[in-house]
Amino acid sequence: MHPRFRVLHLLFALVMLLVGARPALAQEVLRDAETEQFLQDISAGMAKSAGLSPGALKLVLVRDPEINAFVAGGQIIYINSGTIERADDVSELQGVIAHELGHIEGGDAVRGDAAAVTATRVTLLSLLLGAAAIAAGAPEAGMAAMMAGQSAAEGKYLAYGRQIEGSADASAVRHLNDAHLSGKGMISFFEKLKQEEYRLTPSFTKIDPYAVDHPMTDDRLAVLSVDLAKSPYWNTPIIPADQARFLRIKAKLVGYLEDPPIVINRYPLSNNSVPARYARAYAWHRGGYPQKAQEEIDNLLAQAPHDPYFLELKGQVLLESGDPKRAIPPLREAVAQSRSTPLIASLLGDALVATEDPADFKEAQQVLKVAVQRDGENPQAWYNLGLIYTRLGDEGRANLASAERYSLEGNQQRAAANAEMALRGIPVGTPDYLRAQDIALTMQDSGKKKRRR
């Protein structure tokens, strides 16, 4: 092969890599019934302002210590755990959600894809022109064309990013006003972002405002401070009950994510508040001290005997400490008090399965079936339902439950295989048969598309 054509071939391979590249989401999603209900409740008024129907907005907690929230498509807001840990009150968290709702309302994820495609086309054209120039014997002109095209594409995409961030900020002001919420929390959280910006930027570095995809924090603060201060709700106080719930959510998140010594340092034994006991209960449990965890939980239940989330934690600690029988009563009450919240119901199902007592199997089947009907995105619930069907001798539905689980976990091959086995063991034409058929066809289609790439 002629050397010039070898260069062209390599450049073409680079172009194909750019076209085919897709970002990978490798972050861990954290699921908690209390947190999910809280996020829904504090967002309801703003979601209505954004034109979303009740319950349409989904808020997902991501395990990541960095301050961030984002929209990746659809009506879903992803919130990093670090955002909640760094927030001081519920109004700061509401300010973050208001901004992300602005992105959903503006369809920015879809528009962002279109902007990326446009920028990619500019890059590809410059690469091809540059490659042609190199092949024609003008390497310097070719490299210049490539660099110019890349710079133009990057500048266009960054400008678009700054534009949609400014629009989302403007929408956030409206969402907060429509929900009769103060924007003070949004301002104070932006101050935190500014401090983070200073911390991560060397003192000798001057940031080029045209080289970033967000407007500069100082500029955003200047605009938002004026717009939010005009609101008739600027001095509206935080609802005390919302703040109390926020402090509980934050504490249990710290207790679950941080190392026990850090938790005890942040919530010392001298602090007997509800959030402190909540955080320490998680820390003691994770640290291998179930008795100390139960003492904290019993103190919490003494103050609120029928709190579903305290009861859930009591059952969880007993179950994970190897005592599923004793875990069942508090979990049954937690399910009842939470109006059969699926995540709590699936934990009850877990305990019923773990007893290995045939007397518990029918209840486990009933509880888990309802749980997955109301929330089908819980692999552990599908796993336990599959175990129960196996123990009850229903191999067809056991295979269907496994297919559901593997589908959620992204294992297309096993999902398809289990769905095919389910079709051989479930009566034709029943809802479960049709569901197995859907999974089999979907997984096969996905596999074909993957092979074509």
VEXDREN-2710 file (C-alpha; in Angstrom, 1 decimal):
% VEXDREN-2710
k/r/px/py/pz
1/MET/0.0/0.0/0.0
2/HIS/1.3/3.5/-0.9
3/PRO/2.3/5.5/2.2
4/ARG/-0.1/8.3/1.5
5/PHE/-3.0/5.8/1.2
6/ARG/-1.9/4.3/4.5
7/VAL/-2.3/7.7/6.2
8/LEU/-5.7/8.2/4.5
9/HIS/-6.8/4.7/5.7
10/LEU/-5.8/5.4/9.3
11/LEU/-7.6/8.8/9.2
12/PHE/-10.7/7.0/7.9
13/ALA/-10.5/4.6/10.8
14/LEU/-10.3/7.5/13.2
15/VAL/-13.4/9.0/11.6
16/MET/-15.3/5.7/12.1
17/LEU/-14.2/5.6/15.7
18/LEU/-15.6/9.1/16.2
19/VAL/-18.9/8.3/14.6
20/GLY/-19.4/5.1/16.5
21/ALA/-18.3/6.3/19.9
22/ARG/-20.9/6.4/22.6
23/PRO/-20.5/7.5/26.2
24/ALA/-20.8/4.7/28.8
25/LEU/-22.8/5.1/31.9
26/ALA/-21.0/3.0/34.5
27/GLN/-22.3/4.8/37.6
28/GLU/-24.2/2.9/40.3
29/VAL/-27.8/3.7/40.9
30/LEU/-28.9/3.9/44.6
31/ARG/-32.4/2.9/45.3
32/ASP/-34.2/3.8/48.6
33/ALA/-38.0/4.0/49.1
34/GLU/-37.8/7.0/51.5
35/THR/-35.5/9.0/49.3
36/GLU/-37.4/8.3/46.1
37/GLN/-40.7/9.4/47.7
38/PHE/-39.1/12.5/49.2
39/LEU/-37.6/13.6/45.8
40/GLN/-41.0/13.1/44.2
41/ASP/-42.8/15.1/46.8
42/ILE/-40.5/18.1/46.8
43/SER/-40.5/18.2/43.0
44/ALA/-44.2/17.8/42.3
45/GLY/-45.1/21.5/42.0
46/MET/-42.1/22.3/39.8
47/ALA/-42.8/19.2/37.6
48/LYS/-46.3/20.5/37.0
49/SER/-44.8/23.9/36.0
50/ALA/-42.7/22.1/33.5
51/GLY/-45.8/20.6/31.9
52/LEU/-45.2/17.1/33.2
53/SER/-48.2/15.0/34.2
54/PRO/-48.3/13.8/37.9
55/GLY/-45.9/11.0/38.5
56/ALA/-44.2/11.3/35.1
57/LEU/-41.0/12.7/36.4
58/LYS/-38.5/10.2/37.6
59/LEU/-35.6/11.1/39.9
60/VAL/-32.7/8.7/40.1
61/LEU/-30.0/8.9/42.8
62/VAL/-26.5/8.1/41.5
63/ARG/-23.6/7.0/43.7
64/ASP/-21.0/9.7/42.9
65/PRO/-19.4/12.1/45.4
66/GLU/-19.1/14.9/42.9
67/ILE/-21.7/17.8/42.9
68/ASN/-23.7/17.2/39.7
69/ALA/-27.2/16.5/38.3
70/PHE/-28.1/15.8/34.7
71/VAL/-30.7/14.8/32.2
72/ALA/-29.8/12.1/29.7
73/GLY/-33.1/11.8/27.9
74/GLY/-36.8/11.3/28.7
75/GLN/-38.3/12.7/31.9
76/ILE/-35.6/11.4/34.2
77/ILE/-33.3/13.5/36.4
78/TYR/-30.1/11.9/37.7
79/ILE/-28.8/13.4/41.0
80/ASN/-25.3/12.6/42.3
81/SER/-25.2/11.5/46.0
82/GLY/-22.6/14.2/46.5
83/THR/-25.2/16.9/45.6
84/ILE/-27.4/15.9/48.5
85/GLU/-24.4/15.5/50.8
86/ARG/-23.2/19.0/50.0
87/ALA/-26.6/20.6/50.2
88/ASP/-27.5/22.4/53.5
89/ASP/-31.2/22.5/53.1
90/VAL/-34.1/21.3/51.0
91/SER/-34.3/24.5/49.0
92/GLU/-30.8/24.0/47.6
93/LEU/-31.8/20.6/46.3
94/GLN/-35.0/22.1/44.9
95/GLY/-33.0/24.7/43.0
96/VAL/-30.9/21.9/41.4
97/ILE/-34.1/20.0/40.4
98/ALA/-35.7/23.2/39.0
99/HIS/-32.7/23.7/36.7
100/GLU/-32.7/20.1/35.4
101/LEU/-36.5/20.4/34.8
102/GLY/-35.6/23.3/32.5
103/HIS/-33.5/20.9/30.5
104/ILE/-36.4/18.4/30.3
105/GLU/-38.8/21.1/29.3
106/GLY/-36.5/22.4/26.6
107/GLY/-35.8/18.9/25.2
108/ASP/-32.1/19.6/25.6
109/ALA/-31.0/16.0/25.6
110/VAL/-32.5/15.4/22.1
111/ARG/-31.3/18.9/20.9
112/GLY/-27.9/18.1/22.3
113/ASP/-27.7/14.9/20.3
114/ALA/-28.5/16.9/17.2
115/ALA/-25.9/19.6/18.0
116/ALA/-23.3/16.8/18.5
117/VAL/-24.2/15.3/15.1
118/THR/-23.7/18.7/13.5
119/ALA/-20.4/19.2/15.2
120/THR/-19.3/15.7/14.2
121/ARG/-20.1/16.4/10.6
122/VAL/-17.9/19.5/10.7
123/THR/-15.1/17.4/12.2
124/LEU/-15.6/14.6/9.7
125/LEU/-15.6/17.0/6.7
126/SER/-12.4/18.7/8.0
127/LEU/-10.7/15.3/8.5
128/LEU/-11.6/14.1/5.0
129/LEU/-10.4/17.4/3.4
130/GLY/-7.3/17.3/5.5
131/ALA/-6.7/13.6/4.5
132/ALA/-7.2/14.5/0.9
133/ALA/-4.6/17.3/1.1
134/ILE/-2.1/15.0/2.9
135/ALA/-2.7/12.4/0.2
136/ALA/-2.1/15.0/-2.5
137/GLY/1.3/15.9/-1.0
138/ALA/0.4/18.9/1.2
139/PRO/0.7/17.6/4.8
140/GLU/0.9/21.0/6.4
141/ALA/-2.2/22.3/4.6
142/GLY/-4.0/19.0/5.5
143/MET/-3.1/19.3/9.2
144/ALA/-4.2/22.9/9.2
145/ALA/-7.6/22.0/7.7
146/MET/-8.1/19.3/10.3
147/MET/-7.2/21.6/13.2
148/ALA/-9.4/24.4/11.9
149/GLY/-12.4/22.1/11.5
150/GLN/-12.0/20.6/14.9
151/SER/-11.7/24.0/16.5
152/ALA/-14.9/25.2/14.7
153/ALA/-16.9/22.1/15.7
154/GLU/-15.8/22.4/19.3
155/GLY/-16.6/26.1/19.5
156/LYS/-20.0/25.5/17.9
157/TYR/-20.8/22.7/20.4
158/LEU/-19.6/24.7/23.5
159/ALA/-21.6/27.7/22.4
160/TYR/-24.7/25.5/22.2
161/GLY/-24.0/24.2/25.7
162/ARG/-23.8/27.7/27.1
163/GLN/-27.0/28.6/25.4
164/ILE/-29.1/25.7/26.8
165/GLU/-27.6/26.2/30.3
166/GLY/-28.8/29.8/30.3
167/SER/-32.2/28.8/29.1
168/ALA/-32.5/26.1/31.8
169/ASP/-31.6/28.7/34.5
170/ALA/-34.4/31.0/33.2
171/SER/-36.9/28.1/33.2
172/ALA/-35.8/27.2/36.8
173/VAL/-36.8/30.7/38.0
174/ARG/-40.3/30.1/36.6
175/HIS/-40.6/26.6/38.0
176/LEU/-39.7/27.8/41.5
177/ASN/-42.2/30.7/41.2
178/ASP/-45.0/28.5/40.0
179/ALA/-44.4/26.1/42.9
180/HIS/-44.4/29.1/45.3
181/LEU/-40.8/28.3/46.4
182/SER/-38.0/30.7/47.3
183/GLY/-34.9/30.8/45.0
184/LYS/-32.6/31.5/47.9
185/GLY/-31.5/27.9/48.0
186/MET/-30.6/28.0/44.3
187/ILE/-28.4/31.0/44.9
188/SER/-26.7/29.5/47.9
189/PHE/-26.0/26.3/46.0
190/PHE/-24.5/28.3/43.1
191/GLU/-22.2/29.8/45.7
192/LYS/-21.0/26.3/46.5
193/LEU/-20.4/25.6/42.8
194/LYS/-18.4/28.8/42.6
195/GLN/-16.2/27.7/45.5
196/GLU/-15.7/24.3/43.9
197/GLU/-14.8/26.0/40.6
198/TYR/-12.1/28.0/42.5
199/ARG/-10.9/24.9/44.3
200/LEU/-10.4/23.0/41.1
201/THR/-8.8/25.8/39.1
202/PRO/-5.1/26.6/39.7
203/SER/-4.7/30.2/40.9
204/PHE/-2.5/31.1/37.9
205/THR/-5.0/29.8/35.4
206/LYS/-7.5/32.1/33.7
207/ILE/-10.6/30.3/32.4
208/ASP/-11.6/31.2/28.9
209/PRO/-15.4/31.6/29.0
210/TYR/-15.6/30.5/25.4
211/ALA/-13.8/27.2/26.1
212/VAL/-16.4/25.8/28.5
213/ASP/-19.8/24.4/27.9
214/HIS/-21.5/26.2/30.8
215/PRO/-21.7/30.0/31.4
216/MET/-19.3/31.1/34.1
217/THR/-20.8/30.7/37.6
218/ASP/-20.3/34.3/38.5
219/ASP/-22.3/35.4/35.4
220/ARG/-25.1/32.9/36.2
221/LEU/-25.2/34.1/39.8
222/ALA/-25.5/37.8/38.7
223/VAL/-28.5/37.1/36.4
224/LEU/-30.2/34.6/38.8
225/SER/-29.8/36.9/41.8
226/VAL/-31.7/39.6/40.0
227/ASP/-34.4/37.4/38.6
228/LEU/-35.0/35.4/41.7
229/ALA/-35.1/38.4/44.1
230/LYS/-38.0/39.8/42.1
231/SER/-40.1/36.8/43.0
232/PRO/-43.0/37.3/45.4
233/TYR/-41.9/34.1/47.1
234/TRP/-38.3/35.2/47.7
235/ASN/-38.8/35.4/51.4
236/THR/-41.0/32.4/51.7
237/PRO/-39.6/30.2/54.5
238/ILE/-38.7/26.5/54.0
239/ILE/-41.5/24.2/55.1
240/PRO/-40.2/22.7/58.4
241/ALA/-41.5/19.2/57.6
242/ASP/-39.6/19.2/54.2
243/GLN/-36.4/20.3/55.9
244/ALA/-36.8/17.5/58.6
245/ARG/-37.3/14.9/55.8
246/PHE/-34.2/16.3/54.0
247/LEU/-32.0/16.0/57.0
248/ARG/-33.1/12.4/57.5
249/ILE/-32.4/11.6/53.8
250/LYS/-29.0/13.2/54.0
251/ALA/-28.1/11.4/57.2
252/LYS/-29.0/8.0/56.0
253/LEU/-27.1/8.6/52.8
254/VAL/-24.0/9.6/54.7
255/GLY/-24.5/6.6/57.0
256/TYR/-24.8/4.2/54.1
257/LEU/-22.0/5.7/51.9
258/GLU/-19.3/6.9/54.2
259/ASP/-16.9/4.8/56.3
260/PRO/-18.2/4.3/59.8
261/PRO/-15.5/6.4/61.5
262/ILE/-16.4/9.4/59.3
263/VAL/-20.1/8.9/60.1
264/ILE/-19.5/8.8/63.8
265/ASN/-17.3/11.9/63.6
266/ARG/-20.0/13.8/61.7
267/TYR/-22.8/12.5/63.9
268/PRO/-21.1/12.0/67.3
269/LEU/-22.7/9.8/70.0
270/SER/-23.6/12.9/72.0
271/ASN/-26.0/13.9/69.2
272/ASN/-29.3/12.1/69.8
273/SER/-31.3/13.8/67.1
274/VAL/-33.3/11.7/64.6
275/PRO/-30.9/12.3/61.7
276/ALA/-27.9/11.4/63.9
277/ARG/-29.4/8.2/65.1
278/TYR/-30.4/7.3/61.6
279/ALA/-26.9/7.8/60.2
280/ARG/-25.3/5.9/63.1
281/ALA/-27.7/3.0/62.7
282/TYR/-26.5/2.5/59.1
283/ALA/-22.9/3.0/60.1
284/TRP/-23.1/0.4/62.9
285/HIS/-24.8/-2.0/60.6
286/ARG/-22.2/-1.6/57.8
287/GLY/-19.4/-1.8/60.4
288/GLY/-20.6/-5.2/61.7
289/TYR/-22.2/-4.1/64.9
290/PRO/-25.9/-5.2/64.5
291/GLN/-26.6/-4.8/68.2
292/LYS/-25.6/-1.2/68.3
293/ALA/-27.5/-0.6/65.1
294/GLN/-30.7/-2.1/66.6
295/GLU/-30.2/0.1/69.7
296/GLU/-30.3/3.2/67.5
297/ILE/-33.3/1.9/65.5
298/ASP/-35.2/1.0/68.7
299/ASN/-34.6/4.6/70.0
300/LEU/-36.0/5.9/66.7
301/LEU/-39.0/3.6/66.9
302/ALA/-39.7/4.7/70.5
303/GLN/-40.2/8.2/69.0
304/ALA/-42.2/7.1/66.0
305/PRO/-43.4/3.4/66.4
306/HIS/-45.1/3.2/63.1
307/ASP/-42.7/5.0/60.9
308/PRO/-42.4/2.7/57.8
309/TYR/-38.8/3.6/57.1
310/PHE/-37.6/3.0/60.6
311/LEU/-39.4/-0.4/60.5
312/GLU/-37.9/-1.1/57.1
313/LEU/-34.4/-0.5/58.5
314/LYS/-35.1/-2.7/61.6
315/GLY/-36.2/-5.5/59.3
316/GLN/-33.2/-5.0/57.0
317/VAL/-30.7/-5.2/59.8
318/LEU/-32.3/-8.4/61.2
319/LEU/-32.4/-10.0/57.7
320/GLU/-28.9/-9.1/56.8
321/SER/-27.7/-10.3/60.3
322/GLY/-29.1/-13.8/59.5
323/ASP/-32.4/-13.6/61.3
324/PRO/-35.1/-13.5/58.6
325/LYS/-37.9/-14.8/60.8
326/ARG/-37.6/-11.9/63.2
327/ALA/-37.3/-9.5/60.2
328/ILE/-40.8/-10.4/58.9
329/PRO/-43.1/-8.7/61.4
330/PRO/-41.5/-5.2/61.2
331/LEU/-41.3/-5.5/57.4
332/ARG/-44.9/-6.5/57.2
333/GLU/-45.9/-3.4/59.1
334/ALA/-43.5/-1.3/57.0
335/VAL/-45.3/-2.5/53.9
336/ALA/-48.7/-1.7/55.4
337/GLN/-47.6/1.8/56.7
338/SER/-46.1/2.7/53.4
339/ARG/-49.1/1.6/51.3
340/SER/-47.2/-1.3/49.8
341/THR/-44.2/0.6/48.5
342/PRO/-42.6/-1.8/46.1
343/LEU/-39.0/-1.5/47.3
344/ILE/-40.1/-2.3/50.9
345/ALA/-42.4/-5.1/49.7
346/SER/-39.5/-6.6/47.8
347/LEU/-37.5/-6.6/51.0
348/LEU/-40.3/-8.4/52.8
349/GLY/-40.3/-10.9/50.0
350/ASP/-36.6/-11.3/50.4
351/ALA/-37.1/-12.2/54.1
352/LEU/-39.9/-14.6/53.4
353/VAL/-37.7/-16.4/50.8
354/ALA/-34.7/-16.4/53.2
355/THR/-36.6/-18.4/55.9
356/GLU/-36.6/-21.4/53.5
357/ASP/-39.9/-22.3/55.2
358/PRO/-42.5/-23.7/52.7
359/ALA/-45.2/-22.0/54.9
360/ASP/-43.8/-18.6/53.8
361/PHE/-43.6/-19.4/50.1
362/LYS/-47.2/-18.5/49.1
363/GLU/-47.0/-15.1/50.9
364/ALA/-43.6/-14.5/49.3
365/GLN/-45.1/-15.2/45.8
366/GLN/-48.0/-12.8/46.4
367/VAL/-45.9/-10.0/47.9
368/LEU/-43.2/-10.2/45.1
369/LYS/-45.7/-10.4/42.3
370/VAL/-47.3/-7.2/43.4
371/ALA/-43.9/-5.5/44.0
372/VAL/-42.7/-6.3/40.4
373/GLN/-46.0/-5.2/38.9
374/ARG/-45.7/-1.8/40.5
375/ASP/-41.9/-1.5/40.0
376/GLY/-40.4/-3.9/37.4
377/GLU/-36.9/-2.4/37.6
378/ASN/-35.7/-4.3/40.7
379/PRO/-33.5/-7.2/39.7
380/GLN/-33.4/-8.6/43.3
381/ALA/-37.2/-8.8/43.4
382/TRP/-37.2/-10.7/40.1
383/TYR/-34.5/-13.0/41.4
384/ASN/-36.4/-13.9/44.6
385/LEU/-39.7/-14.3/42.6
386/GLY/-37.8/-16.8/40.3
387/LEU/-36.6/-18.7/43.4
388/ILE/-40.2/-18.9/44.8
389/TYR/-41.6/-20.2/41.4
390/THR/-38.8/-22.8/41.4
391/ARG/-39.7/-24.0/44.9
392/LEU/-43.4/-24.1/44.0
393/GLY/-42.6/-26.2/40.9
394/ASP/-43.5/-23.5/38.3
395/GLU/-40.4/-23.7/36.1
396/GLY/-41.9/-21.7/33.2
397/ARG/-42.6/-18.6/35.4
398/ALA/-39.3/-19.1/37.2
399/ASN/-37.6/-18.8/33.8
400/LEU/-39.7/-15.7/32.9
401/ALA/-38.6/-14.1/36.2
402/SER/-34.9/-14.9/35.3
403/ALA/-35.4/-13.4/31.9
404/GLU/-36.8/-10.2/33.4
405/ARG/-33.8/-10.0/35.7
406/TYR/-31.2/-10.6/33.0
407/SER/-32.9/-8.1/30.8
408/LEU/-32.6/-5.4/33.5
409/GLU/-28.9/-6.3/34.0
410/GLY/-28.2/-6.0/30.3
411/ASN/-27.4/-9.7/29.8
412/GLN/-29.2/-10.1/26.5
413/GLN/-28.0/-13.7/25.8
414/ARG/-29.3/-15.1/29.1
415/ALA/-32.5/-13.0/29.0
416/ALA/-33.3/-14.4/25.5
417/ALA/-32.4/-18.0/26.6
418/ASN/-34.6/-17.9/29.7
419/ALA/-37.4/-16.3/27.8
420/GLU/-37.3/-19.1/25.2
421/MET/-37.4/-21.7/28.0
422/ALA/-40.3/-19.8/29.6
423/LEU/-42.3/-20.1/26.4
424/ARG/-42.1/-23.8/26.6
425/GLY/-43.4/-23.9/30.2
426/ILE/-46.2/-21.3/30.2
427/PRO/-49.7/-21.8/28.6
428/VAL/-49.9/-20.2/25.2
429/GLY/-51.8/-16.9/25.0
430/THR/-51.6/-16.0/28.7
431/PRO/-50.2/-12.6/29.8
432/ASP/-47.0/-14.3/31.1
433/TYR/-46.6/-16.1/27.7
434/LEU/-46.9/-12.9/25.8
435/ARG/-44.4/-11.2/28.1
436/ALA/-41.9/-14.0/27.6
437/GLN/-42.4/-13.6/23.9
438/ASP/-41.8/-9.9/24.0
439/ILE/-38.5/-10.4/25.9
440/ALA/-37.3/-13.1/23.5
441/LEU/-38.1/-11.0/20.4
442/THR/-36.6/-7.8/22.0
443/MET/-33.4/-9.5/23.1
444/GLN/-33.0/-11.2/19.7
445/ASP/-33.5/-7.8/17.9
446/SER/-31.0/-6.1/20.2
447/GLY/-28.5/-8.9/19.6
448/LYS/-28.8/-8.5/15.8
449/LYS/-28.3/-4.7/16.0
450/LYS/-25.2/-5.2/18.2
451/ARG/-23.7/-7.7/15.7
452/ARG/-24.4/-5.3/12.8
453/ARG/-22.3/-2.6/14.5
END
